[in-house]
Amino acid sequence: MSLITKYPYIITDLDRTITRKDFTISDKTYEALRIYQLASDYKLILASGQLDLIIKEYADKLQIKIPIISCNMIYGPEKTDRIQMVLNYNKTASKPEYQIEVDTTSDFAEQVRQNKI
């Protein structure tokens, strides 16, 4: 069974998953991902808690051709239990049709406020 048959898509985080402590991608990791990209017809997906603007540098270097997933905003407005989380995709991230709003419980909202996240 080929690698591509077994893993038609790979979704990976960045921070200390494919990057080192200094947030760089080693030559060995980069080469392995480049080979996967070519063999899979560019089906590597980046998913990260980082802002899409930060991920863009990695996406460009890895020739990402499908949407990236980034979490650019989690906040709990005062006196509300609502948390809004926006997942952005690629260069069209500012368009509303590419944003997904997620509501969570009040317990989570309180944890976010207490930890000043």
N, C-alpha and C positions, 0 to 999 in steps of 0.2 A: 504494500500500500504506500503510495507516495505521500509526502508531507502535505501537499496541496489537497489531496483527497481526504486525508485525515483532518486537516485544519483549513477548510475553504476560506475562513475569515479568522483573523487574529485581532482581538481587542486588547490593548495594553495601556496601562498607566505609564506615566513618565517618571515621576520622582522616585528615584532609587529602584525602579523596576527595569527600565531600559537606560536610565541615566545613572551616573556615578554620584558620589557625595557632592561633587562640584557642579552638578547639573549638566555635565557633558556626556555625550554618547561615545563609548570606546570604539576604536576602529573595528574591533572584532564584532561587537554588537551591531554597529552600523552595517558592516558587510553582510552579516546574517540576515538582517532586516531588508537590505537591498536585494539580496537573492530571493527572499520570500516575495517581495513586492513584484519582481519581474516574473517569477513563476506563477504567482496567483493573479496576475493581471491587476495589480495594485489594490489588494483587498485588506490592507493593514488599516486598523482603526485606532486612533488615539483617543483615550478617555482620561480626563484629568480634572482635578479640583482647581487647577490653575486657570487664569484668565485666558480667553482665546487669543489675545494679543501675544501672550507669552508662548503659547503652544505653537503659534504660527511659524516661528523660527524652526522648530523641530519638524513641523508638517512640511515645510518647504524642503528642508534637507532630505527628508524621507520620501519625498514625492507623493504625499498623501493626496489621493484623488477622490476620496469619498468623505462624507461629513466627519468632522471631529466632534467630540463631546467635551464641553468644558462647563464648569460651574462658576459663573462669574458673580453671583450675587445670592447671598443668604442674609436675610435681615428680619428682625422682629420689631416692628414699630411699637412705640410706647403704648401701653394700655390696650394691647391687642394680642390675641393668641395666634395670629396668622403669621406663618413663615412663607415667604415667597422664594422659590428657587427657580432660576432661569437657566435652562440648558441651551447653549448656543451652538450653532453649526456653521462651520466654514466662514467664508467672507461675507455671507448674507446674514450674519448674526444679528444685525440691528433691525432686521425686518420682523414685525410681529408674528408673521406666519411661521417663523423658525424658532419661536420661543414657546416653551412649555411651562405653565405655571403649576406648581404643586403645593397643596395645602397639607399641613401636618397637624399633629395634636398639640394641645396647649402645654403638655408636659415637655415636649421637645422645644417649644418656643421659650419656655422658662429656662431650660438648660442653656439655650443659645444666649439669652439675655444675661444670665448669671456668669457665663464664661466670656462675655463680651466678644462673641464670635461675629 
